[in-house]
Amino acid sequence: MRATNTLTLGANRALYVGELPATGWHRHASPVLLMGLSGRFAVQLPNQHPQTCNSALINTGVEHVFDPCGEHVALMYLEPDSVEARGLRTHFQVEGGVIFEPAVRVTSRSRMDAHLRTFDVHSLLQLTCHQVAPIDARVARGLLALRTQREGPLGRDCAGAAAHLSASRFNHLFRAEMGVSFRSYRVWSQVRSAMVGLTTSSNLTHAALHGGFVDSSHFSRMFRQTFGMTPSSVLKPLKDVSLI
């Protein structure tokens, strides 16, 4: 496959644009906005038939299959503690774990690309991101410890200690605030870190080690669990990986 796809990584968001194979069943540890840039794609939920659409917003932890149907697509991941993701929680509570057709239609590809590159969620969505209270300070401390950890994955006990809570109490509070368990989010954080490693080397083993995985096999298993695809099918076609 010719390298044509792009990956942009920000502090609390990520954007993948290009062509992808259909996924297997999987669930994300962050909300994701799926957009068909050249046509309609399909999303399937458990015990339901696939539904085609131009855009879909899928909440944290919702099991699904994503089939781009050969179209050029954009996938925007928002960290659960980001202002935008927290502002969308009311919509998910009302409409369920998947919101179909939340985005504006693609009428100008250049304008749409500009909105995507700048992560301009407000211009992309027809929904209003409600103002919400900041994330609990104790969870914020645990997140900071996780995101700044340099010596392998941070354990729940250490994250709880950073938040001045027991491990069980921290996990309970973390799930309530983030919508996902600490363990699941830690895997997502490691996968993100591995993808950051691609900015210095296209070698997937290097990326796996950068993410704190034991080896490339461990990285591959966790990547498939996270995205429903193999790392090579997603990362090998990348033309550009950039940090903002």
C-alpha positions as CSV (number, residue, x, y, z in Angstrom):
1,M,0.0,0.0,0.0
2,R,1.4,3.4,-1.0
3,A,2.0,5.7,1.9
4,T,-0.6,8.5,1.7
5,N,-2.2,8.7,5.1
6,T,-1.4,11.2,7.9
7,L,-1.4,11.1,11.7
8,T,-1.4,14.3,13.8
9,L,-0.9,14.0,17.5
10,G,-1.7,16.8,20.0
11,A,-1.5,16.9,23.8
12,N,-5.1,15.8,24.2
13,R,-6.3,14.7,20.8
14,A,-5.2,12.7,17.7
15,L,-6.2,12.8,14.0
16,Y,-5.8,10.1,11.4
17,V,-6.7,10.9,7.8
18,G,-6.6,8.5,4.9
19,E,-7.8,5.0,3.7
20,L,-8.1,2.1,6.2
21,P,-9.3,-1.5,6.1
22,A,-12.4,-2.5,7.9
23,T,-11.9,-3.1,11.6
24,G,-12.8,-6.0,13.9
25,W,-14.8,-5.6,17.0
26,H,-13.1,-3.1,19.4
27,R,-13.7,-0.3,21.8
28,H,-11.8,3.0,22.4
29,A,-10.7,4.5,25.7
30,S,-11.6,7.9,24.3
31,P,-14.5,9.4,22.3
32,V,-13.9,9.4,18.5
33,L,-15.4,11.4,15.7
34,L,-15.5,9.4,12.4
35,M,-16.0,11.3,9.2
36,G,-16.3,10.2,5.6
37,L,-14.4,12.7,3.5
38,S,-15.2,11.1,0.1
39,G,-18.3,9.1,0.8
40,R,-20.4,7.1,3.3
41,F,-18.9,4.5,5.6
42,A,-20.5,1.9,7.9
43,V,-20.7,1.4,11.6
44,Q,-22.0,-1.8,13.3
45,L,-23.0,-2.2,16.9
46,P,-23.5,-5.5,18.7
47,N,-26.7,-7.3,17.7
48,Q,-27.5,-4.7,15.0
49,H,-27.1,-4.5,11.3
50,P,-24.4,-2.1,9.9
51,Q,-25.6,1.5,9.4
52,T,-24.1,3.7,6.8
53,C,-23.5,7.4,7.4
54,N,-21.3,10.4,6.6
55,S,-20.2,10.9,10.2
56,A,-20.5,9.3,13.6
57,L,-19.5,10.2,17.2
58,I,-18.7,7.1,19.3
59,N,-18.4,7.3,23.0
60,T,-15.7,5.8,25.2
61,G,-16.1,2.1,25.7
62,V,-18.7,1.4,23.0
63,E,-17.9,-1.8,21.2
64,H,-18.3,-1.4,17.4
65,V,-17.0,-2.3,13.9
66,F,-15.9,0.5,11.6
67,D,-15.9,-0.1,7.8
68,P,-14.6,2.8,5.7
69,C,-16.1,1.1,2.6
70,G,-13.0,2.2,0.6
71,E,-13.6,5.9,1.3
72,H,-11.2,8.5,2.4
73,V,-11.9,9.0,6.1
74,A,-10.9,11.1,9.1
75,L,-10.8,9.8,12.7
76,M,-10.5,12.3,15.5
77,Y,-9.8,11.1,19.0
78,L,-10.5,13.4,21.9
79,E,-8.9,12.6,25.3
80,P,-11.8,12.0,27.8
81,D,-10.6,14.8,30.1
82,S,-10.5,17.4,27.2
83,V,-12.9,20.3,27.4
84,E,-14.6,19.1,24.1
85,A,-15.0,15.5,25.2
86,R,-16.5,16.5,28.5
87,G,-18.7,18.9,26.8
88,L,-20.2,16.1,24.7
89,R,-21.1,13.9,27.6
90,T,-24.6,15.3,27.9
91,H,-25.3,14.4,24.3
92,F,-24.2,10.8,24.8
93,Q,-26.3,10.6,28.0
94,V,-29.4,11.6,26.0
95,E,-28.7,9.9,22.6
96,G,-26.7,6.8,23.7
97,G,-23.2,5.7,23.0
98,V,-23.3,6.5,19.2
99,I,-24.5,9.7,17.6
100,F,-25.0,9.4,13.9
101,E,-24.6,12.4,11.6
102,P,-23.3,14.8,14.2
103,A,-20.9,16.6,11.8
104,V,-21.4,19.2,9.1
105,R,-21.4,17.9,5.6
106,V,-18.2,18.1,3.5
107,T,-19.0,20.8,1.0
108,S,-15.4,22.2,0.7
109,R,-12.6,19.7,1.1
110,S,-10.0,22.4,1.7
111,R,-12.2,24.1,4.4
112,M,-12.9,20.7,6.0
113,D,-9.1,19.8,6.0
114,A,-8.4,23.1,7.7
115,H,-11.0,22.4,10.5
116,L,-9.5,18.9,10.9
117,R,-5.9,20.0,11.0
118,T,-6.7,22.6,13.7
119,F,-9.0,20.2,15.7
120,D,-11.8,22.8,15.3
121,V,-14.4,20.6,16.9
122,H,-16.9,23.5,17.2
123,S,-16.8,24.0,13.4
124,L,-16.9,20.3,12.6
125,L,-19.9,19.4,14.8
126,Q,-23.6,20.5,14.5
127,L,-23.7,19.8,18.3
128,T,-23.0,22.3,21.0
129,C,-20.2,21.3,23.5
130,H,-21.7,22.2,26.8
131,Q,-19.7,23.9,29.5
132,V,-18.9,21.5,32.3
133,A,-16.9,21.6,35.5
134,P,-13.2,20.8,35.3
135,I,-12.2,17.2,35.9
136,D,-11.7,16.3,39.6
137,A,-8.3,17.5,40.8
138,R,-7.4,14.1,42.2
139,V,-8.0,12.4,38.8
140,A,-6.0,15.2,37.2
141,R,-3.1,14.5,39.5
142,G,-3.2,10.8,38.6
143,L,-3.4,11.6,34.9
144,L,-0.4,13.9,35.2
145,A,1.6,11.1,36.9
146,L,0.6,8.7,34.1
147,R,1.4,11.0,31.3
148,T,4.8,12.0,32.7
149,Q,5.9,8.5,33.7
150,R,9.2,7.6,32.0
151,E,10.1,4.3,33.6
152,G,7.5,1.9,32.2
153,P,3.7,1.9,32.6
154,L,2.4,3.5,35.8
155,G,0.6,1.1,38.1
156,R,-2.8,1.9,39.7
157,D,-1.3,2.0,43.1
158,C,1.2,4.7,42.1
159,A,-1.6,6.7,40.3
160,G,-3.7,6.5,43.4
161,A,-0.8,7.6,45.6
162,A,-0.3,10.6,43.3
163,A,-4.0,11.5,43.9
164,H,-3.8,10.7,47.6
165,L,-6.3,7.9,47.3
166,S,-6.4,4.2,47.7
167,A,-6.0,2.2,44.4
168,S,-9.6,1.0,44.5
169,R,-11.0,4.5,45.3
170,F,-8.9,6.1,42.7
171,N,-10.1,3.6,40.0
172,H,-13.7,4.2,41.0
173,L,-13.3,8.0,40.8
174,F,-11.3,7.7,37.6
175,R,-14.0,5.7,35.8
176,A,-16.7,8.2,37.0
177,E,-14.7,11.1,35.7
178,M,-13.2,9.6,32.5
179,G,-15.8,7.1,31.5
180,V,-13.2,4.3,31.3
181,S,-11.2,2.2,33.8
182,F,-7.6,3.3,34.6
183,R,-6.3,0.1,33.1
184,S,-8.0,0.6,29.8
185,Y,-7.0,4.2,29.6
186,R,-3.4,3.3,30.5
187,V,-3.3,1.0,27.5
188,W,-4.6,3.8,25.3
189,S,-2.0,6.1,26.7
190,Q,0.7,3.6,25.9
191,V,-0.5,3.2,22.3
192,R,-0.6,7.0,21.9
193,S,3.0,7.2,23.2
194,A,4.0,4.4,20.8
195,M,2.6,6.5,17.9
196,V,4.6,9.5,19.1
197,G,7.6,7.3,18.7
198,L,6.9,7.1,15.0
199,T,7.9,10.8,14.6
200,T,11.5,9.7,15.1
201,S,11.5,6.3,13.5
202,S,9.1,4.3,11.3
203,N,10.2,1.1,12.9
204,L,7.3,-0.5,14.8
205,T,9.5,-2.3,17.3
206,H,11.0,1.2,18.2
207,A,7.4,2.5,18.5
208,A,6.5,-0.4,20.8
209,L,9.4,0.3,23.1
210,H,8.7,4.0,23.1
211,G,5.2,3.2,24.3
212,G,6.5,1.1,27.2
213,F,5.4,-2.3,25.7
214,V,7.4,-5.4,26.5
215,D,7.9,-6.1,22.8
216,S,6.3,-5.7,19.4
217,S,4.0,-8.7,20.0
218,H,2.6,-7.1,23.1
219,F,2.2,-3.8,21.2
220,S,0.4,-5.6,18.4
221,R,-2.1,-7.3,20.8
222,M,-2.9,-4.0,22.5
223,F,-3.2,-2.1,19.3
224,R,-5.6,-4.6,17.8
225,Q,-7.6,-4.4,21.1
226,T,-7.7,-0.6,20.8
227,F,-8.4,-0.1,17.1
228,G,-9.5,-3.5,15.8
229,M,-6.7,-3.5,13.3
230,T,-3.0,-4.6,13.2
231,P,-0.4,-1.9,13.7
232,S,1.1,-2.5,10.2
233,S,-2.3,-1.9,8.5
234,V,-2.6,1.4,10.1
235,L,0.9,2.7,10.6
236,K,2.7,1.4,7.5
237,P,0.6,3.5,5.1
238,L,1.5,6.7,6.9
239,K,3.1,9.4,4.8
240,D,3.5,11.8,7.7
241,V,3.4,11.8,11.5
242,S,3.4,15.2,13.2
243,L,3.2,16.6,16.7
244,I,1.4,19.8,17.5
